[in-house]
């Protein structure tokens, strides 16, 4: 009889603990991405532009064109990865919803 009362009290306490548990908080990744895109990326692109202009003024046009082409291909890969991320998210929602 004492064991059943203890088990009932333990179950009641466990149920109250699970009901009162706060929701877990995640990391605000949207804020991090927004900060990077609005503050860090323009600064990096400006530095890259200054380097390209400096090389072009010294007559290293072929190096500037090569570097520019590499930068454009890199941006295309980043845009492709972002596109695949959204396409994958849409496919997952379509399949599981």
Backbone bond lengths (Angstrom), bond angles and torsions (degrees), N, CA, C in turn:
res aa  C-N    CA-C-N  psi(-1)  N-CA   C-N-CA  omega(-1)  CA-C   N-CA-C  phi
1 X - - - 1.426 - - 1.532 110.41 -
2 X 1.289 117.61 -42.36 1.456 121.04 178.17 1.534 109.49 -67.05
3 X 1.319 116.73 -38.34 1.469 120.39 -179.68 1.526 111.17 -65.13
4 X 1.315 117.80 -39.03 1.468 119.35 179.81 1.525 110.78 -69.94
5 X 1.341 116.93 -36.67 1.468 119.50 177.34 1.525 110.62 -66.11
6 X 1.316 116.50 -40.43 1.466 120.21 178.07 1.530 110.53 -64.99
7 X 1.324 117.05 -40.16 1.457 120.66 179.23 1.525 110.71 -65.81
8 X 1.326 116.87 -39.24 1.460 120.65 178.42 1.529 110.90 -66.10
9 X 1.341 116.11 -41.83 1.466 119.59 178.93 1.537 110.76 -66.23
10 X 1.312 116.12 -39.67 1.469 119.47 178.90 1.516 110.41 -65.47
11 X 1.332 117.49 -40.11 1.459 120.74 178.43 1.524 110.51 -65.19
12 X 1.328 117.85 -39.46 1.454 122.07 179.15 1.531 110.67 -65.44
13 X 1.328 116.44 -42.35 1.468 120.25 178.57 1.525 110.45 -65.40
14 X 1.326 116.89 -41.81 1.467 120.99 178.91 1.523 111.04 -63.86
15 X 1.327 117.35 -40.38 1.455 120.62 179.19 1.525 110.44 -65.75
16 X 1.324 118.47 -41.53 1.458 121.26 178.06 1.522 111.01 -64.87
17 X 1.330 116.92 -37.48 1.460 120.48 -179.87 1.523 111.08 -66.99
18 X 1.318 116.99 -38.41 1.467 118.85 -179.92 1.523 111.63 -73.59
19 X 1.324 117.88 -31.92 1.455 120.72 178.07 1.519 111.40 -73.46
20 X 1.338 117.87 -33.10 1.451 121.72 -175.88 1.526 112.49 -90.34
21 X 1.337 118.34 -3.68 1.465 120.77 -177.86 1.531 109.40 -67.78
22 X 1.334 116.95 132.04 1.464 119.07 179.58 1.528 111.01 -73.51
23 X 1.321 114.26 156.69 1.460 120.18 178.14 1.530 109.32 -67.74
24 X 1.328 117.88 139.69 1.470 119.22 178.09 1.524 110.66 -68.44
25 X 1.323 115.12 142.14 1.455 120.19 -179.65 1.519 108.87 -99.44
26 X 1.319 116.02 139.16 1.456 121.50 179.58 1.522 110.81 -103.08
27 X 1.301 115.66 177.49 1.452 121.60 177.32 1.527 108.06 -85.44
28 X 1.313 116.27 137.03 1.459 121.89 -179.94 1.526 108.97 -79.05
29 X 1.328 116.36 83.35 1.461 120.05 -177.91 1.517 111.86 -72.14
30 X 1.321 117.70 -28.00 1.460 120.02 177.75 1.523 110.57 -64.29
31 X 1.318 116.57 -39.23 1.461 120.17 177.57 1.514 112.32 -65.88
32 X 1.324 116.55 -38.02 1.466 120.67 178.89 1.520 110.59 -66.45
33 X 1.327 116.83 -45.20 1.469 120.86 -179.99 1.523 110.26 -65.04
34 X 1.322 117.58 -41.07 1.465 121.16 178.64 1.519 111.07 -63.14
35 X 1.331 116.66 -42.26 1.464 120.62 178.51 1.521 110.62 -62.26
36 X 1.343 116.76 -45.36 1.460 120.17 -179.61 1.519 110.97 -63.25
37 X 1.334 116.27 -44.84 1.462 120.13 -177.01 1.523 112.01 -68.38
38 X 1.324 118.09 -32.99 1.462 119.78 -175.61 1.527 113.25 -92.05
39 X 1.327 118.92 -22.48 1.466 120.06 -175.66 1.523 113.99 -116.87
40 X 1.298 118.32 -47.78 1.460 121.64 -172.33 1.526 111.52 -80.88
41 X 1.326 117.65 -47.03 1.469 121.32 -176.10 1.535 112.93 -59.55
42 X 1.338 121.10 -44.40 1.470 119.13 178.20 1.530 113.21 -62.82
43 X 1.312 116.91 -35.29 1.472 120.10 178.48 1.520 110.07 -66.19
44 X 1.335 116.86 -44.17 1.460 120.12 178.42 1.529 111.61 -63.66
45 X 1.319 117.10 -40.93 1.468 120.06 177.24 1.523 111.76 -65.33
46 X 1.326 117.81 -36.74 1.472 120.61 177.32 1.522 110.85 -65.33
47 X 1.319 117.89 -41.64 1.467 121.65 177.67 1.524 109.85 -62.86
48 X 1.325 116.62 -42.99 1.464 121.00 177.80 1.524 110.56 -62.01
49 X 1.323 118.57 -40.94 1.455 122.22 177.74 1.524 112.46 -63.48
50 X 1.322 116.74 -41.05 1.470 120.48 178.26 1.525 110.41 -63.71
51 X 1.324 116.86 -40.76 1.469 120.46 177.53 1.522 110.18 -62.66
52 X 1.329 117.16 -44.40 1.467 120.48 179.91 1.534 111.17 -63.19
53 X 1.319 116.98 -43.25 1.468 120.44 179.61 1.530 110.56 -64.32
54 X 1.324 116.28 -39.94 1.469 119.90 177.70 1.516 112.12 -62.36
55 X 1.314 117.17 -42.82 1.465 120.33 177.67 1.518 111.56 -66.21
56 X 1.326 116.21 -41.48 1.465 119.61 -178.58 1.527 111.31 -65.29
57 X 1.315 117.33 -34.79 1.465 119.75 179.66 1.524 111.77 -70.50
58 X 1.321 117.56 -22.19 1.467 121.21 177.22 1.525 112.04 -89.44
59 X 1.316 116.87 0.07 1.449 120.18 177.01 1.512 114.62 90.91
60 X 1.312 118.34 13.20 1.465 121.74 -179.49 1.531 110.10 -94.87
61 X 1.316 115.16 58.41 1.457 120.73 -174.83 1.525 111.22 -64.48
62 X 1.311 117.96 -38.99 1.470 120.04 -177.90 1.528 110.73 -64.41
63 X 1.331 117.41 -38.51 1.469 119.99 177.56 1.525 111.05 -67.38
64 X 1.340 115.63 -37.47 1.462 119.69 178.78 1.521 110.13 -65.25
65 X 1.334 116.93 -43.70 1.463 119.73 179.26 1.528 111.17 -64.86
66 X 1.337 116.72 -40.83 1.458 119.79 178.16 1.522 111.03 -63.57
67 X 1.315 116.85 -45.92 1.471 120.84 179.69 1.525 110.99 -64.26
68 X 1.331 116.29 -39.67 1.462 119.82 179.01 1.523 111.00 -64.40
69 X 1.330 116.26 -41.83 1.465 119.63 178.56 1.526 110.84 -63.73
70 X 1.324 116.80 -41.04 1.471 120.42 177.74 1.524 110.41 -63.12
71 X 1.328 116.77 -41.75 1.468 120.30 179.26 1.530 110.94 -64.39
72 X 1.326 117.09 -40.68 1.468 120.16 179.89 1.527 110.91 -66.65
73 X 1.332 116.97 -41.20 1.472 120.25 177.09 1.525 110.21 -63.56
74 X 1.328 117.19 -40.09 1.471 120.65 177.20 1.513 112.25 -62.03
75 X 1.332 116.29 -42.53 1.467 119.68 177.06 1.518 111.36 -64.55
76 X 1.339 116.83 -36.04 1.465 119.78 177.36 1.525 111.07 -64.82
77 X 1.345 117.23 -39.48 1.458 120.20 177.09 1.531 111.29 -64.70
78 X 1.317 116.87 -40.94 1.471 120.23 178.76 1.524 110.17 -64.40
79 X 1.327 116.99 -43.53 1.468 120.31 178.39 1.526 110.81 -64.16
80 X 1.328 117.11 -38.87 1.463 120.73 177.47 1.516 111.94 -64.27
81 X 1.331 116.38 -40.03 1.466 119.57 178.50 1.523 110.85 -65.56
82 X 1.318 117.32 -40.47 1.465 120.36 177.63 1.523 110.76 -64.43
83 X 1.322 116.42 -39.83 1.462 120.39 178.48 1.525 110.79 -63.73
84 X 1.333 116.55 -44.56 1.462 119.63 178.30 1.522 111.81 -63.23
85 X 1.329 117.45 -34.10 1.455 121.05 177.09 1.526 110.54 -61.13
86 X 1.326 117.05 -46.81 1.462 120.39 -178.96 1.529 111.53 -71.43
87 X 1.337 117.29 -37.00 1.464 120.36 177.41 1.527 109.99 -64.91
88 X 1.324 116.61 -42.70 1.463 120.48 177.87 1.515 111.94 -62.86
89 X 1.330 116.47 -40.95 1.464 120.63 177.81 1.528 110.32 -62.48
90 X 1.317 116.57 -42.56 1.471 120.15 179.07 1.523 111.06 -65.35
91 X 1.340 117.74 -39.26 1.467 120.58 178.08 1.524 111.80 -65.31
92 X 1.317 116.76 -40.46 1.470 120.52 179.00 1.529 109.97 -64.06
93 X 1.323 117.14 -43.75 1.465 120.02 178.30 1.523 110.93 -64.00
94 X 1.329 116.91 -37.80 1.463 120.73 -179.80 1.524 111.06 -67.14
95 X 1.319 116.73 -40.22 1.468 120.50 -176.75 1.521 111.65 -75.60
96 X 1.317 118.35 -43.75 1.456 121.23 -171.85 1.519 115.04 -95.07
97 X 1.330 118.10 -3.87 1.466 119.54 177.70 1.506 110.93 -107.01
